[in-house]
């Protein structure tokens, strides 16, 4: 499937809308809409309680995710959202008073509050100070203290779009016995991620942004070594091996990540994610990342040509991942003017954030820059 074919799958394009807001919420493709409509029709007319078919789709979806992350499906579990997944981690570690967690001062709150909540039991939280929208792997490593037990970072920073060097940070954590956690919601679907190569112990990711899925569905990854050290904070009926022996109340916990998938999950969200992942597979994830980076570089260059410097203008290609953010006078007025021209982006912390996906084209970017120049 080529890019022109894929663009026909997004009906909003026919309405002359230019959508640069994938870092907030991804649009639904017609493939997703058709898949959901099919399920809704079946569950209203015939296959009302078709749990076995759903299990097959859920297993297939985990298999695709596992191939993307270079892991196995047994290391993945579905959750409600990114915060939910990170709370599993925060609440399942056996903390000691005085243990330290290292974050930074420009993390999205989903990757902060689950850990700040541990201060009530004596865990210390340190924040690395950012530099113009960036927190590098070196800055984090330099801020590690004796007692730092866990580091959690976003692969891609939600405001500036800076992509951190996970390999460098993960290697340091592995060599120094520090738990390495990653919030991947602003990365997966835009750029690739290898959990083995990056030595990631735990990952949490919602599906509603670059993965073009539903709100209310996320997934976690955790490696086997870390799981053996955790005591799950929440246990449900599907967390145990004998789940379908309904009246045999024995807590024989699963040794896979499914132990954290304790009950009913967002079935429609899984169907939606399944259809989106197949679209990504059809185009190939290597090509997706290539297109996202090309759009980022082109956007930054075009903005610079009219005197607007994006936060990541002078960054290396390996530090880009789809988000292009600018500081500009009167951002509220600018957002309003862009919306009047059917160009959709976000206002974040008094800055304007554009987030074009792989199927956006240079012509979309040219139109946005033309509007900015006229403003």
C-alpha positions in Angstrom: 0.0 0.0 0.0 1.5 3.3 -1.0 1.1 6.7 0.6 -1.6 7.9 -1.7 -3.7 4.8 -0.9 -3.2 5.3 2.8 -4.3 9.0 2.6 -7.6 7.8 1.2 -8.2 5.9 4.4 -8.5 9.1 6.5 -11.9 10.7 5.6 -11.0 14.1 7.3 -8.6 14.8 4.5 -11.5 15.0 2.0 -12.9 17.8 4.2 -9.7 19.9 3.5 -8.5 19.5 7.1 -4.8 19.4 7.8 -4.3 17.4 11.0 -1.1 18.1 12.8 -2.2 16.9 16.3 -1.2 13.2 16.5 0.7 14.0 19.7 -2.7 14.7 21.3 -5.2 12.3 19.6 -4.9 10.3 16.5 -7.7 10.3 13.9 -9.6 7.1 13.1 -8.9 5.5 9.7 -11.8 4.0 7.7 -10.2 0.6 8.3 -10.7 1.1 12.0 -14.2 2.4 11.6 -15.2 -0.5 9.4 -13.6 -3.0 11.9 -15.5 -1.5 14.8 -18.8 -1.3 12.9 -18.5 -4.9 12.0 -18.0 -5.9 15.7 -20.9 -3.7 16.8 -23.2 -5.2 14.2 -22.2 -8.8 15.2 -22.6 -8.1 18.9 -26.0 -6.5 18.4 -27.3 -9.2 15.9 -25.7 -12.5 16.4 -22.3 -13.1 18.1 -23.2 -11.4 21.3 -20.9 -13.4 23.6 -18.1 -14.4 21.3 -15.2 -14.3 23.8 -13.1 -16.8 21.9 -12.9 -14.7 18.8 -11.9 -11.7 20.9 -9.1 -13.8 22.6 -7.7 -14.6 19.2 -7.7 -10.9 18.2 -6.1 -9.9 21.5 -3.4 -12.5 21.0 -2.8 -11.4 17.5 -2.6 -7.8 18.6 0.0 -8.6 21.3 2.0 -10.6 18.8 2.2 -7.6 16.4 3.2 -5.3 19.3 5.8 -7.8 20.4 7.4 -7.9 17.0 7.5 -4.0 17.0 9.2 -4.0 20.4 11.5 -7.0 19.8 10.0 -9.0 22.6 7.5 -11.9 23.0 3.7 -11.5 23.7 4.1 -13.0 27.2 5.9 -9.9 28.2 2.9 -7.6 27.4 -0.4 -6.8 29.1 -3.2 -4.5 28.2 -4.1 -1.7 30.6 -6.5 1.3 30.7 -4.0 4.1 30.1 -0.3 5.1 30.5 -0.8 6.3 34.1 -2.5 3.0 35.0 0.5 1.0 33.7 3.1 3.2 35.5 1.1 2.9 38.7 1.4 -0.9 38.4 5.2 -0.5 38.4 5.3 2.1 41.2 3.0 0.2 43.5 4.5 -3.3 42.9 8.1 -2.6 43.8 9.1 -3.3 47.4 10.4 0.1 48.3 12.6 0.9 51.2 12.6 4.3 53.0 15.3 6.5 51.4 15.1 4.8 47.9 15.3 7.4 45.2 13.5 7.8 41.8 15.0 10.1 39.1 12.6 12.0 36.8 12.9 15.4 35.1 11.1 18.7 35.2 9.4 18.5 31.7 7.8 15.0 32.0 4.1 14.7 31.2 2.3 14.3 34.5 1.4 10.7 33.7 5.0 9.8 34.2 5.4 11.9 37.4 2.4 11.4 39.8 2.6 7.6 40.1 6.1 8.1 41.5 5.5 11.3 43.5 2.8 9.4 45.3 5.5 7.2 46.8 6.9 10.1 48.8 4.3 9.3 51.4 6.1 6.1 52.2 9.6 7.7 52.3 10.7 7.4 48.7 12.7 10.4 47.5 12.0 11.8 44.0 14.7 13.9 42.2 14.1 16.0 39.1 16.7 16.7 36.5 16.5 20.3 35.3 15.8 20.6 31.5 17.7 22.8 29.1 15.5 24.5 26.4 13.1 21.6 26.2 15.7 18.9 26.3 16.9 16.4 28.9 19.6 14.2 27.5 20.8 10.8 28.7 24.0 12.4 29.9 22.1 14.9 32.0 20.2 12.1 33.7 23.3 10.0 34.2 25.1 12.9 35.8 22.1 13.4 38.2 22.1 9.9 39.6 22.7 9.7 43.3 23.6 6.9 45.7 20.2 5.2 46.3 18.7 5.9 42.9 16.7 2.8 42.3 14.5 3.7 39.4 14.7 6.1 36.4 11.7 6.9 34.3 11.7 8.9 31.1 9.6 9.6 28.1 11.2 8.3 25.0 9.9 11.4 23.2 9.3 14.6 25.3 5.7 15.7 24.9 6.3 19.4 24.6 9.6 19.8 22.6 9.5 16.5 20.9 13.1 15.7 21.9 13.9 12.0 21.5 16.3 10.8 24.2 19.1 8.2 23.7 17.5 5.2 25.3 20.4 2.9 24.4 22.9 5.0 26.4 20.6 5.4 29.4 19.5 1.8 29.4 23.0 0.5 29.3 24.0 2.6 32.2 20.9 1.5 34.2 21.6 -2.2 33.4 25.3 -1.9 34.5 24.4 -0.1 37.7 21.3 -2.2 38.7 18.8 0.6 38.3 15.3 -0.1 37.1 14.7 1.6 33.7 11.2 2.6 32.9 10.0 4.3 29.7 6.8 6.2 28.8 6.5 5.5 25.1 3.2 7.2 24.3 4.7 10.0 22.2 7.0 7.6 20.4 5.4 4.3 19.3 3.7 4.7 16.0 6.1 7.4 15.0 9.5 5.8 15.7 10.7 2.3 16.4 11.7 1.0 19.8 13.7 -2.1 20.7 13.3 -3.0 24.4 16.1 -5.5 24.3 18.6 -3.2 22.6 17.7 -0.4 25.0 17.7 -2.6 28.1 14.3 -1.4 29.1 12.8 -3.0 32.2 9.3 -1.5 32.0 7.4 0.4 29.4 3.9 1.9 29.4 2.1 3.2 26.3 -1.4 4.5 25.5 -2.8 3.7 22.0 -4.7 6.9 21.2 -1.9 9.1 19.8 0.6 8.0 17.1 -0.7 4.5 17.2 -4.1 5.8 15.9 -6.2 3.8 18.4 -8.8 4.3 21.0 -8.6 6.3 24.2 -9.0 4.0 27.2 -6.5 1.3 26.0 -2.8 1.0 26.7 -0.3 -1.7 27.2 2.7 -2.4 29.4 5.9 -4.3 28.7 8.1 -5.7 31.5 11.0 -8.1 31.4 11.0 -11.3 33.2 13.9 -10.4 35.5 12.0 -7.4 36.8 8.7 -9.2 37.1 10.3 -11.8 39.5 11.1 -8.9 41.9 7.6 -7.4 41.9 4.6 -8.2 44.1 1.6 -7.2 42.0 -0.3 -4.4 43.7 -3.6 -5.4 42.1 -4.8 -8.9 41.5 -7.9 -9.9 39.6 -9.5 -13.1 38.7 -7.6 -13.4 35.4 -4.3 -12.8 37.2 -4.1 -16.4 38.3 -3.4 -19.6 36.5 -6.6 -21.4 37.5 -8.8 -18.5 36.5 -11.5 -20.6 34.9 -11.8 -22.9 37.9 -14.2 -20.2 39.1 -14.7 -21.5 42.7 -11.1 -22.6 43.3 -9.9 -19.6 45.2 -6.1 -20.2 45.0 -3.8 -17.3 44.3 -1.4 -19.0 41.9 -0.2 -15.9 40.1 0.7 -16.0 36.4 4.4 -15.5 35.7 3.7 -13.6 32.5 2.8 -10.0 32.2 -0.8 -11.1 32.1 -0.8 -11.1 35.9 -1.4 -7.4 35.6 -4.3 -7.9 33.2 -6.6 -9.0 36.0 -10.1 -8.6 34.5 -12.1 -7.4 31.6 -10.2 -5.1 29.2 -11.3 -2.6 26.5 -12.3 -5.1 23.8 -13.3 -2.4 21.3 -10.0 -0.7 21.9 -8.1 -3.9 21.1 -10.1 -4.4 17.9 -9.3 -0.7 17.0 -5.6 -1.1 17.8 -5.4 -4.4 15.8 -6.7 -2.6 12.7 -4.3 0.3 13.1 -1.3 -2.0 13.7 -2.1 -3.9 10.5 -2.1 -0.5 8.6 1.4 0.3 10.0 2.6 -3.2 9.1 1.2 -2.8 5.6 3.3 0.3 5.0 6.2 -1.0 7.1 7.4 0.5 10.3 10.8 1.4 8.8 9.0 3.5 6.2 6.8 5.1 8.9 9.7 6.3 10.9 11.5 7.5 7.8 8.5 9.6 6.8 7.9 11.0 10.3 11.6 12.2 10.5 11.4 13.6 6.9 8.3 15.6 7.9 9.9 16.8 11.1 13.1 18.0 9.3 11.1 19.6 6.5 8.8 21.4 8.9 11.7 22.8 10.9 13.5 24.0 7.8 10.4 25.7 6.3 9.7 27.5 9.6 13.3 28.7 9.8 12.9 30.1 6.2 10.3 32.5 7.5 12.2 33.4 10.7 10.5 31.0 13.1 13.0 28.7 14.9 11.5 25.4 16.2 12.8 24.2 19.6 14.6 21.3 17.9 15.9 23.2 14.8 19.6 22.3 15.4 19.0 18.8 16.7 20.3 15.6 15.1 18.0 13.4 13.1 18.2 10.8 15.9 16.7 13.3 18.3 13.6 14.0 16.2 10.4 12.1 16.3 7.4 14.0 14.8 6.8 16.8 17.2 7.7 20.4 16.0 7.1 23.1 18.6 7.5 26.8 18.3 7.5 29.8 20.6 5.6 32.7 19.0 4.0 35.9 20.1 0.3 35.7 20.9 0.0 31.9 20.5 -3.8 32.0 21.3 -4.4 34.2 18.2 -2.2 32.1 16.1 -4.0 28.9 17.0 -7.3 30.6 16.3 -6.1 31.6 12.8 -4.7 28.2 12.1 -8.0 26.6 13.0 -9.9 29.0 10.8 -7.7 27.6 8.0 -8.6 24.1 9.0 -5.1 23.4 10.3 -5.3 21.5 13.6 -2.5 21.6 16.2 -2.1 22.1 19.9 -1.4 24.9 22.3 0.8 23.6 25.1 2.5 25.8 27.8 2.0 28.9 25.6 3.8 27.2 22.7 2.3 25.8 19.5 2.9 22.1 18.9 2.6 20.5 15.5 2.7 16.8 15.2 2.4 15.5 11.6 2.3 11.7 11.0 3.8 9.6 8.3 0.9 10.1 5.9 1.0 13.9 6.1 2.7 15.3 3.0 5.0 18.3 2.5 2.1 20.2 0.8 0.3 20.1 4.2 3.4 21.6 5.9 3.7 24.3 3.2 0.1 25.4 3.7 0.6 25.7 7.5 3.8 27.7 7.1 2.1 30.0 4.5 -0.6 30.7 7.1 1.9 31.4 9.8 3.8 33.8 7.5 0.6 35.7 6.7 -0.2 36.0 10.4 
